[in-house]
């Protein structure tokens, strides 16, 4: 039967993937609202540490060029 094979192929997706399970739920807006409030208003404070406070940049009025490259999980050398 095609129905049974279809269910057995896609059943582990909902069981093993917590994010997808929350997306399928009709109460996901409540979950993400509570999560955002908790992370925004009840996040623990941490102290910032100053690194290399004695360094001076002497560049004669030129602004330095900064390049930032953000690599995710799929952007690896073996994928190119």
ZAFI-201945 format. One record per residue: residue number from 1; residue in three letters; chain; x, y, z of N, C-alpha, C, O, CB in turn. Coordinates in nm, 2 decimals, decimal comma. Glycine has a CB too. Example, Ala and Ser with C-alpha at 12.3 -4.5 7.8 and 13.67 -1.06 7.14 Angstrom:
2
<1; "ala"; "A"; <1,32; -0,57; 0,78>; <1,23; -0,45; 0,78>; <1,32; -0,33; 0,78>; <1,42; -0,33; 0,85>; <1,13; -0,45; 0,90>>
<2; "ser"; "A"; <1,28; -0,22; 0,71>; <1,37; -0,11; 0,71>; <1,29; 0,00; 0,79>; <1,34; 0,11; 0,80>; <1,41; -0,06; 0,57>>
This chain:
80
<1; "unk"; "A"; <0,08; -0,12; 0,00>; <0,00; 0,00; 0,00>; <0,09; 0,12; 0,00>; <0,19; 0,13; 0,07>; <-0,10; 0,00; 0,12>>
<2; "unk"; "A"; <0,05; 0,22; -0,08>; <0,13; 0,34; -0,09>; <0,11; 0,43; 0,04>; <0,20; 0,50; 0,08>; <0,09; 0,42; -0,21>>
<3; "unk"; "A"; <0,00; 0,42; 0,10>; <-0,03; 0,50; 0,22>; <0,07; 0,47; 0,33>; <0,12; 0,55; 0,40>; <-0,17; 0,49; 0,26>>
<4; "unk"; "A"; <0,09; 0,34; 0,36>; <0,17; 0,30; 0,46>; <0,32; 0,33; 0,44>; <0,39; 0,37; 0,53>; <0,16; 0,15; 0,49>>
<5; "unk"; "A"; <0,37; 0,32; 0,32>; <0,51; 0,35; 0,29>; <0,53; 0,50; 0,30>; <0,63; 0,55; 0,34>; <0,55; 0,30; 0,15>>
<6; "unk"; "A"; <0,43; 0,58; 0,26>; <0,44; 0,73; 0,27>; <0,45; 0,77; 0,42>; <0,54; 0,85; 0,45>; <0,32; 0,80; 0,21>>
<7; "unk"; "A"; <0,37; 0,71; 0,51>; <0,38; 0,74; 0,65>; <0,51; 0,70; 0,71>; <0,57; 0,77; 0,79>; <0,26; 0,68; 0,72>>
<8; "unk"; "A"; <0,56; 0,58; 0,68>; <0,68; 0,53; 0,74>; <0,80; 0,61; 0,69>; <0,90; 0,62; 0,76>; <0,70; 0,39; 0,70>>
<9; "unk"; "A"; <0,79; 0,68; 0,57>; <0,91; 0,76; 0,53>; <0,91; 0,89; 0,60>; <1,02; 0,94; 0,63>; <0,89; 0,78; 0,38>>
<10; "unk"; "A"; <0,80; 0,95; 0,63>; <0,80; 1,09; 0,69>; <0,76; 1,09; 0,83>; <0,77; 1,20; 0,89>; <0,70; 1,17; 0,61>>
<11; "unk"; "A"; <0,73; 0,98; 0,90>; <0,70; 0,99; 1,04>; <0,82; 1,03; 1,13>; <0,81; 1,10; 1,22>; <0,65; 0,85; 1,09>>
<12; "unk"; "A"; <0,95; 0,98; 1,10>; <1,06; 1,02; 1,18>; <1,09; 1,17; 1,18>; <1,16; 1,22; 1,27>; <1,18; 0,94; 1,14>>
<13; "unk"; "A"; <1,05; 1,24; 1,07>; <1,08; 1,38; 1,06>; <1,01; 1,46; 1,18>; <1,08; 1,54; 1,24>; <1,03; 1,44; 0,93>>
<14; "unk"; "A"; <0,89; 1,43; 1,21>; <0,82; 1,49; 1,32>; <0,87; 1,45; 1,46>; <0,87; 1,53; 1,55>; <0,67; 1,47; 1,31>>
<15; "unk"; "A"; <0,91; 1,33; 1,47>; <0,96; 1,27; 1,59>; <1,10; 1,32; 1,63>; <1,13; 1,35; 1,74>; <0,96; 1,12; 1,59>>
<16; "unk"; "A"; <1,19; 1,33; 1,53>; <1,33; 1,36; 1,56>; <1,36; 1,51; 1,54>; <1,47; 1,55; 1,58>; <1,41; 1,29; 1,46>>
<17; "unk"; "A"; <1,27; 1,59; 1,49>; <1,30; 1,73; 1,46>; <1,21; 1,82; 1,55>; <1,10; 1,84; 1,52>; <1,29; 1,77; 1,31>>
<18; "unk"; "A"; <1,27; 1,87; 1,66>; <1,19; 1,95; 1,76>; <1,14; 2,08; 1,70>; <1,03; 2,12; 1,72>; <1,27; 1,98; 1,88>>
<19; "unk"; "A"; <1,22; 2,14; 1,61>; <1,17; 2,27; 1,55>; <1,06; 2,25; 1,46>; <0,96; 2,33; 1,46>; <1,29; 2,34; 1,48>>
<20; "unk"; "A"; <1,06; 2,15; 1,38>; <0,95; 2,12; 1,29>; <0,83; 2,08; 1,36>; <0,72; 2,12; 1,33>; <0,99; 2,01; 1,19>>
<21; "unk"; "A"; <0,85; 2,01; 1,47>; <0,73; 1,97; 1,55>; <0,66; 2,09; 1,61>; <0,54; 2,10; 1,61>; <0,77; 1,88; 1,67>>
<22; "unk"; "A"; <0,74; 2,19; 1,65>; <0,68; 2,32; 1,70>; <0,61; 2,40; 1,59>; <0,51; 2,47; 1,61>; <0,78; 2,40; 1,77>>
<23; "unk"; "A"; <0,67; 2,39; 1,47>; <0,61; 2,46; 1,35>; <0,48; 2,40; 1,31>; <0,39; 2,48; 1,27>; <0,71; 2,46; 1,23>>
<24; "unk"; "A"; <0,46; 2,28; 1,33>; <0,34; 2,21; 1,29>; <0,23; 2,24; 1,39>; <0,11; 2,23; 1,36>; <0,36; 2,06; 1,28>>
<25; "unk"; "A"; <0,27; 2,27; 1,51>; <0,17; 2,29; 1,62>; <0,09; 2,42; 1,60>; <0,15; 2,52; 1,56>; <0,24; 2,29; 1,76>>
<26; "unk"; "A"; <-0,04; 2,43; 1,63>; <-0,11; 2,55; 1,61>; <-0,08; 2,65; 1,73>; <-0,12; 2,77; 1,72>; <-0,26; 2,53; 1,62>>
<27; "unk"; "A"; <0,00; 2,61; 1,83>; <0,03; 2,70; 1,94>; <0,18; 2,75; 1,93>; <0,23; 2,79; 2,03>; <0,01; 2,63; 2,07>>
<28; "unk"; "A"; <0,23; 2,74; 1,81>; <0,37; 2,78; 1,80>; <0,39; 2,93; 1,82>; <0,50; 2,97; 1,87>; <0,43; 2,74; 1,66>>
<29; "unk"; "A"; <0,30; 3,01; 1,79>; <0,31; 3,16; 1,82>; <0,32; 3,18; 1,97>; <0,39; 3,27; 2,01>; <0,20; 3,23; 1,76>>
<30; "unk"; "A"; <0,25; 3,10; 2,05>; <0,26; 3,12; 2,20>; <0,40; 3,07; 2,24>; <0,46; 3,14; 2,33>; <0,15; 3,03; 2,27>>
<31; "unk"; "A"; <0,45; 2,96; 2,19>; <0,58; 2,91; 2,23>; <0,69; 3,01; 2,20>; <0,77; 3,04; 2,28>; <0,61; 2,78; 2,16>>
<32; "unk"; "A"; <0,69; 3,07; 2,08>; <0,79; 3,16; 2,03>; <0,78; 3,30; 2,10>; <0,88; 3,36; 2,12>; <0,79; 3,18; 1,88>>
<33; "unk"; "A"; <0,66; 3,34; 2,14>; <0,64; 3,46; 2,22>; <0,70; 3,44; 2,36>; <0,77; 3,53; 2,40>; <0,49; 3,50; 2,23>>
<34; "unk"; "A"; <0,67; 3,33; 2,42>; <0,73; 3,31; 2,55>; <0,88; 3,30; 2,55>; <0,95; 3,35; 2,63>; <0,67; 3,18; 2,62>>
<35; "unk"; "A"; <0,93; 3,24; 2,44>; <1,08; 3,22; 2,43>; <1,14; 3,36; 2,40>; <1,25; 3,39; 2,46>; <1,11; 3,13; 2,31>>
<36; "unk"; "A"; <1,08; 3,45; 2,32>; <1,14; 3,58; 2,30>; <1,13; 3,67; 2,42>; <1,23; 3,74; 2,45>; <1,06; 3,65; 2,18>>
<37; "unk"; "A"; <1,03; 3,66; 2,50>; <1,02; 3,74; 2,62>; <1,12; 3,69; 2,72>; <1,19; 3,77; 2,79>; <0,88; 3,73; 2,69>>
<38; "unk"; "A"; <1,14; 3,56; 2,73>; <1,24; 3,51; 2,82>; <1,38; 3,55; 2,78>; <1,46; 3,59; 2,87>; <1,23; 3,36; 2,83>>
<39; "unk"; "A"; <1,41; 3,54; 2,65>; <1,55; 3,58; 2,61>; <1,57; 3,73; 2,62>; <1,69; 3,77; 2,63>; <1,57; 3,53; 2,47>>
<40; "unk"; "A"; <1,47; 3,81; 2,60>; <1,48; 3,96; 2,60>; <1,49; 4,01; 2,74>; <1,58; 4,09; 2,77>; <1,37; 4,02; 2,52>>
<41; "unk"; "A"; <1,39; 3,98; 2,82>; <1,38; 4,04; 2,95>; <1,44; 3,97; 3,07>; <1,47; 4,03; 3,17>; <1,24; 4,06; 2,98>>
<42; "unk"; "A"; <1,47; 3,84; 3,05>; <1,52; 3,76; 3,16>; <1,65; 3,70; 3,13>; <1,69; 3,60; 3,20>; <1,42; 3,65; 3,20>>
<43; "unk"; "A"; <1,72; 3,75; 3,04>; <1,86; 3,70; 3,00>; <1,96; 3,73; 3,11>; <1,95; 3,84; 3,16>; <1,90; 3,75; 2,87>>
<44; "unk"; "A"; <2,05; 3,64; 3,15>; <2,15; 3,67; 3,25>; <2,25; 3,78; 3,20>; <2,29; 3,77; 3,08>; <2,22; 3,55; 3,29>>
<45; "unk"; "A"; <2,29; 3,87; 3,28>; <2,38; 3,97; 3,24>; <2,52; 3,91; 3,26>; <2,55; 3,83; 3,34>; <2,37; 4,10; 3,33>>
<46; "unk"; "A"; <2,61; 3,95; 3,17>; <2,75; 3,90; 3,17>; <2,84; 4,02; 3,15>; <2,81; 4,12; 3,09>; <2,77; 3,80; 3,06>>
<47; "unk"; "A"; <2,96; 4,01; 3,21>; <3,06; 4,12; 3,21>; <3,14; 4,11; 3,08>; <3,18; 4,01; 3,03>; <3,15; 4,11; 3,33>>
<48; "unk"; "A"; <3,16; 4,23; 3,02>; <3,24; 4,24; 2,90>; <3,38; 4,26; 2,94>; <3,41; 4,33; 3,03>; <3,19; 4,35; 2,81>>
<49; "unk"; "A"; <3,47; 4,19; 2,87>; <3,61; 4,20; 2,90>; <3,68; 4,28; 2,79>; <3,66; 4,26; 2,67>; <3,68; 4,06; 2,90>>
<50; "unk"; "A"; <3,76; 4,38; 2,83>; <3,83; 4,46; 2,74>; <3,96; 4,39; 2,69>; <4,04; 4,34; 2,77>; <3,87; 4,60; 2,80>>
<51; "unk"; "A"; <3,98; 4,39; 2,56>; <4,09; 4,32; 2,50>; <4,18; 4,42; 2,43>; <4,13; 4,50; 2,35>; <4,04; 4,20; 2,40>>
<52; "unk"; "A"; <4,31; 4,42; 2,45>; <4,40; 4,50; 2,38>; <4,37; 4,65; 2,40>; <4,35; 4,72; 2,30>; <4,41; 4,47; 2,23>>
<53; "unk"; "A"; <4,36; 4,70; 2,52>; <4,32; 4,84; 2,55>; <4,43; 4,94; 2,52>; <4,41; 5,06; 2,51>; <4,27; 4,85; 2,69>>
<54; "unk"; "A"; <4,55; 4,89; 2,50>; <4,67; 4,98; 2,48>; <4,70; 5,00; 2,33>; <4,80; 5,07; 2,30>; <4,79; 4,93; 2,56>>
<55; "unk"; "A"; <4,63; 4,93; 2,24>; <4,66; 4,94; 2,10>; <4,61; 5,07; 2,04>; <4,50; 5,12; 2,08>; <4,60; 4,82; 2,02>>
<56; "unk"; "A"; <4,69; 5,13; 1,95>; <4,65; 5,25; 1,88>; <4,66; 5,23; 1,73>; <4,76; 5,17; 1,68>; <4,74; 5,37; 1,93>>
<57; "unk"; "A"; <4,56; 5,27; 1,66>; <4,56; 5,26; 1,51>; <4,60; 5,39; 1,46>; <4,54; 5,49; 1,48>; <4,42; 5,22; 1,46>>
<58; "unk"; "A"; <4,71; 5,39; 1,38>; <4,76; 5,51; 1,32>; <4,76; 5,49; 1,17>; <4,84; 5,42; 1,11>; <4,91; 5,54; 1,36>>
<59; "unk"; "A"; <4,65; 5,54; 1,10>; <4,63; 5,51; 0,96>; <4,62; 5,64; 0,88>; <4,57; 5,64; 0,76>; <4,51; 5,43; 0,94>>
<60; "unk"; "A"; <4,67; 5,75; 0,93>; <4,67; 5,88; 0,85>; <4,54; 5,92; 0,79>; <4,54; 5,96; 0,67>; <4,78; 5,87; 0,74>>
<61; "unk"; "A"; <4,43; 5,91; 0,86>; <4,30; 5,96; 0,81>; <4,23; 5,86; 0,72>; <4,11; 5,89; 0,69>; <4,32; 6,08; 0,74>>
<62; "unk"; "A"; <4,29; 5,75; 0,68>; <4,22; 5,65; 0,60>; <4,14; 5,56; 0,69>; <4,19; 5,52; 0,79>; <4,32; 5,57; 0,51>>
<63; "unk"; "A"; <4,02; 5,53; 0,64>; <3,95; 5,43; 0,72>; <3,98; 5,29; 0,67>; <4,00; 5,27; 0,55>; <3,79; 5,46; 0,70>>
<64; "unk"; "A"; <4,00; 5,20; 0,76>; <4,04; 5,07; 0,72>; <3,93; 4,99; 0,65>; <3,81; 5,01; 0,68>; <4,09; 4,99; 0,84>>
<65; "unk"; "A"; <3,97; 4,90; 0,57>; <3,87; 4,81; 0,50>; <3,85; 4,69; 0,58>; <3,95; 4,62; 0,62>; <3,91; 4,78; 0,35>>
<66; "unk"; "A"; <3,73; 4,66; 0,62>; <3,71; 4,54; 0,69>; <3,62; 4,44; 0,61>; <3,51; 4,49; 0,56>; <3,64; 4,57; 0,83>>
<67; "unk"; "A"; <3,66; 4,32; 0,60>; <3,58; 4,22; 0,53>; <3,53; 4,12; 0,63>; <3,62; 4,06; 0,70>; <3,66; 4,16; 0,41>>
<68; "unk"; "A"; <3,41; 4,09; 0,63>; <3,35; 3,99; 0,72>; <3,29; 3,88; 0,63>; <3,20; 3,91; 0,55>; <3,24; 4,05; 0,82>>
<69; "unk"; "A"; <3,33; 3,76; 0,66>; <3,27; 3,65; 0,58>; <3,20; 3,56; 0,68>; <3,27; 3,51; 0,78>; <3,38; 3,57; 0,50>>
<70; "unk"; "A"; <3,08; 3,53; 0,66>; <3,00; 3,45; 0,75>; <2,97; 3,32; 0,68>; <2,91; 3,31; 0,57>; <2,86; 3,52; 0,79>>
<71; "unk"; "A"; <3,02; 3,21; 0,74>; <3,00; 3,08; 0,68>; <2,91; 3,00; 0,76>; <2,92; 2,99; 0,89>; <3,14; 3,01; 0,67>>
<72; "unk"; "A"; <2,82; 2,93; 0,70>; <2,72; 2,85; 0,77>; <2,77; 2,70; 0,76>; <2,88; 2,67; 0,72>; <2,58; 2,86; 0,71>>
<73; "unk"; "A"; <2,68; 2,61; 0,79>; <2,71; 2,47; 0,79>; <2,73; 2,42; 0,64>; <2,81; 2,33; 0,62>; <2,60; 2,39; 0,85>>
<74; "unk"; "A"; <2,66; 2,48; 0,55>; <2,67; 2,43; 0,41>; <2,79; 2,49; 0,33>; <2,82; 2,44; 0,23>; <2,54; 2,45; 0,34>>
<75; "unk"; "A"; <2,84; 2,60; 0,38>; <2,95; 2,67; 0,31>; <3,09; 2,61; 0,36>; <3,16; 2,68; 0,43>; <2,94; 2,82; 0,33>>
<76; "unk"; "A"; <3,12; 2,50; 0,32>; <3,25; 2,44; 0,35>; <3,32; 2,40; 0,22>; <3,27; 2,40; 0,11>; <3,23; 2,31; 0,44>>
<77; "unk"; "A"; <3,45; 2,38; 0,24>; <3,54; 2,36; 0,12>; <3,49; 2,24; 0,04>; <3,50; 2,24; -0,09>; <3,68; 2,34; 0,16>>
<78; "unk"; "A"; <3,44; 2,13; 0,10>; <3,41; 2,01; 0,03>; <3,28; 2,03; -0,05>; <3,25; 1,95; -0,14>; <3,39; 1,90; 0,12>>
<79; "unk"; "A"; <3,20; 2,14; -0,03>; <3,08; 2,17; -0,11>; <3,11; 2,25; -0,23>; <3,02; 2,27; -0,31>; <2,98; 2,23; -0,02>>
<80; "unk"; "A"; <3,23; 2,30; -0,25>; <3,26; 2,39; -0,36>; <3,34; 2,32; -0,47>; <3,38; 2,38; -0,57>; <3,33; 2,52; -0,32>>
